[in-house]
Amino acid sequence: MHFIPSFMHARDSGPGRICQTILNEARMLDMAKDEYALQFETKCPSPNFADLTPFLKRDIKLATNGGRDSLGNPFVIGGIADRLRVSPVTQSNLLTFTGGTTFWGPYS
């Protein structure tokens, strides 16, 4: 039986964990965008991050980070009819760990 030291597990799972964190941030921001659309679609069809902030929990990193992902890159919010996207810079930086854009699903 082979044992892997705990520091090896932490190092190996770090990039995977950051990818999952950013994907979850995208989901939360997308849900905030959906809530915004239900209330304000006709008033402002192109929300910015400040418009979405009231629909996020105040204490989460995404809300305090100004709409930037865990790597510090801004999400591409787009208009109400556009899908939210993970920053192309983030996608490029994590390409080795995600295996391509399919990891990001609808957020690529």
N, C-alpha and C positions, 0 to 999 in steps of 0.2 A: 504494500500500500504506500502510495506517495502522498506526502503532505506538502501543501503550498503555504508558505508563510503568509500571515495576514496582510503584511504590507504589499505583497504581490497582488492579492485580491483587490486591495484598494486602488492600486495603480491601474490594474486592468479594467476595473469597472468605472473609473472616473469619466472618461469620454462618453461611455454609454449612458452614464447617469446624467451628464450635462445635455446630451441629445434628448433624453426623455423629459428633462426639466424644460427645455426650450419648446418641445412639442406640447407639453402641458400649458405653458405660458400662452402659446398660440391658441390653444383651445379656450382658455379663459378669456383672452382678448376677443376671440370670435364670438363667444357667448355674450360678452358685453356689447359688441357691435350689433348682435341680433336684438338685444333688449333696447338698445338705442333706436334701432330701425323701427321697432314696434311703436315707439313713442314720438319720434321726430322725423320720420322719413320724408315727409313733404316739406318740412321746414329747412332741413339741411341734409341734402342727399350725399354729401361728402364729409363725414365726420373726421376730426383729428383726435389725437390721443386725449387731449383735455376734455373733449366731448364724451369720451367713453369712460373716463375716470370714475364718475359717480356710479357706474355699474360694476365696478370691481371692489373687492374687499380692500379696505384701506391699509391693512397691515401686510399685505403680500408684497414681495419684492418687485413684481411687475408694476404695481401701482406707484411704488416709491422710486422706481427706476426711470420714470418718464417715458414708458412705452418701449424701453429697450430690453432685449433679451438678456440672458445670463452672460453672454459674451460682450454685451454693451452695444450691440447693433440694433437699429430701430426695425420694428416690424413694418411691413408695407400694408397700411390699413386700407387704402383705396376707398372708393365710394360704396354706398349701400349695396349696389348691384354687383360690385366686384368682390372677389374672395380675398380674404386676408392672407398674406404670405409671409413666410419666414424670410428674413433678409438674405439676399443673394450672397452677401459676404459671409454670413453665418453658414449657409449651405456649403459654400466653397471651403471654408475652414474646417468643416466637419465631414467633408466628403469621404475621407479615409475610414471614418467610423460608421457612417450611415450606409455606405455602399451605393450612393446615388440619391436622386431626388425622390424615389419611391418611398423612402422612409418617412418623408414629410407629408405624404398623402395629399390631401386637398390644400395644404399650406405651402406647397413648393412653387 
